[in-house]
Amino acid sequence: MKKILNTTILFLVLTIGSLVSSSCTNLSPEKTFEIAALNANLLSRFGSKEINEKLQSEAQVYDEGQKKMIPSSYYDAFKYDISNLETRFQTIKDIAEDDDNKEFLQASKDLFTYAIAKQKEGYLPIAKMKDEKASPEQIEKAITDFDTSTQNDIDSKFTKLMNEAKAYAEKHNINAKIGI
């Protein structure tokens, strides 16, 4: 499981790097779709499902010097994941808006802005609780409270993005199956 997780994280880091290093101006509709819609898959497990999964795994971050994943605190591991989301978000913000993609890009930006802010406000304090060995009941209550305060908004923003992505894909004959 750790090898799969490490390989997946390394793949994501390399993918992010290649996206960041490539120019985001004058992108094809397919590339715009890939960046603005497919990156949202990273947020499909937002909330308790993602938090619980991460808290049950070994906390790790990527060490650039050693070029591998190393053990860390849960706080640092969650912070690392948020920084990866911020990198992906930057690739979305770098896409030049025009009349054709404006609504689609705005929906993607709204989702990422909200998710990143809420992860900083919610995930990081929960990770800190885990690091400080808070009781499972306290952690579970914090996770439940987080879901209660965010789930409707994240679902709404995700649905809006998927609707915009579907319309954009249809308009540009992009072969994509979008589940809403």
N, C-alpha and C positions, 0 to 999 in steps of 0.2 A: 504494500500500500504506500509506504514512504517513497519507494522508488518511482512509482507512478505519479505521486504528488510532486516529487522533485522534478521529474521529467516534464510534467505538465507546466509547472511554474517556470522552468527554464525555457520551455517553448514559448510561453506567454511573454517572457522578458525579451526573447529574441524577436518575436513578432512585433512587440511594441517598438523595439529599437528600429526595426526595418520600416515601420510605419512612420515613426518620428523622423527618420533620416530621409525619407522620400518627400518630395515636394507635394504639398496638398493644394496647389493651385491648378486650375484647369483639369480637374479630375473627371474621368468618365463617369456616367451615371452608375455603372456597376461598382466602381471603386468608392464612390460617394455612398452608395447603399451599403457596401461592405463595412465601411468605417462607421457610419452613423447608425445603422440598424444592427448589424451582427455583433458589434461590441456590447450592445445591450444585453446579450445573452449572459454576460458576466453578472448581471443584476437579477437574473431570473430566480435566484434562490435567496434574495434579499430577506433579511429578518431572522426569525428564530431558527429556521432550517439551516441557514448559512452559519449563524453564530454557534449553534449547538454542534454542527459538524466540525467547525474550527476548534472549538473548545475540547472536543474529544480526540483531536489529532495532536501530534507533537508540534509545539510552537517552533517555527523556523523562519529565518529570513535568508535572502541571498547575500552571500559575502562576495563582493566584487574581487577582492584581493585573492581569495582562495578559489574563486569561480565555482562555488558550490553552495548548497543550502547548509546552514548551520543552526544549531539550537538557539533559541532566543526566549524572551519573555512573551507571554501572549499579547501584551500591550504592543511590543515592537513588531510582532508578527501581523497583528491587525493593522498597525500603522503602515507597515510595508505593503500590505494588500491595498490599502487606501491610496498610497502613493502610486501604485500601478494603475488604479482606476483614474487617478488624476492625469497620468500620462496618456491614457486612452482618451480621456476627455479633451485633452489638449489637441489631439489629432482631429477631433470633431470640430473644435473651435477654429482650427487652422483652415478648414474648408471654406473657400470663398462662397458667400451666400449670393444667390440670385433669385429671380422670380420663380424659377423652376424648382429650387430645392429649399427655399426659405422655411416653409411650414414644417417640412420634414426635419431639417436641421434644428429648428427651434424646439421641436418635440424631443429630439435626442438630447439637446443641451439641457432642457428642463429636467428630464429624467436624471441625467448625470449630476447636475447641480444639486438636486434634492437628495439623491442617494448618497453622494459624497458628504454633504453637510450632516445628514442624519447618521451616517456611519461614524463620523467624528464625534457627534454628540452622544451616540448610543453605544456603538460597538466598543469604542475605546474605554469608557468607564466600566463596561462589563468585563472586558479583558483585564483591566486593572483589578477588578474584584477577584477574578480567577487567580491572578498572580499573587494577590494578598490572601489567598485561601479563604475567601468568604464561603459561607455555607452554601450547599447546592440549592437550598430553598431561596436564599437571598438572590443568587444568580438567576434562578428560574423566574423569580418575581420581576427582576429587572428586564429579563428577556420578554416576558409577557407584557409588561408595561410598554416596552419599546414597540412591540408588534401592534398593540392597541393604539398607540399614538401615530404610527406611520403606515400601517398596512393599506388603509383606504386610499391615501394619497399616492403611495408607490404604485398600487394597482391601477389607479386612474391614469397616472403618467405613463406607465408601461403600455396600457391599452391605447392611449392616444398615439404613442410612438408607433405601435404596431399597425394602427389604422393608417397613419401617414406613410409608413414604410410600404404597406400593401398598395396604396394608391400610387406611390412613386415607382414601385416595381412594375405595376401594371402599365403605367404611362410610358415606361422605358423598356418594356418587354424583357424585364429581368426575371429569369426563372428562379423563383423563390417561393417556398411554402411558408406561410406566416400563420402561426397559431395564435389566436387571440383568446 
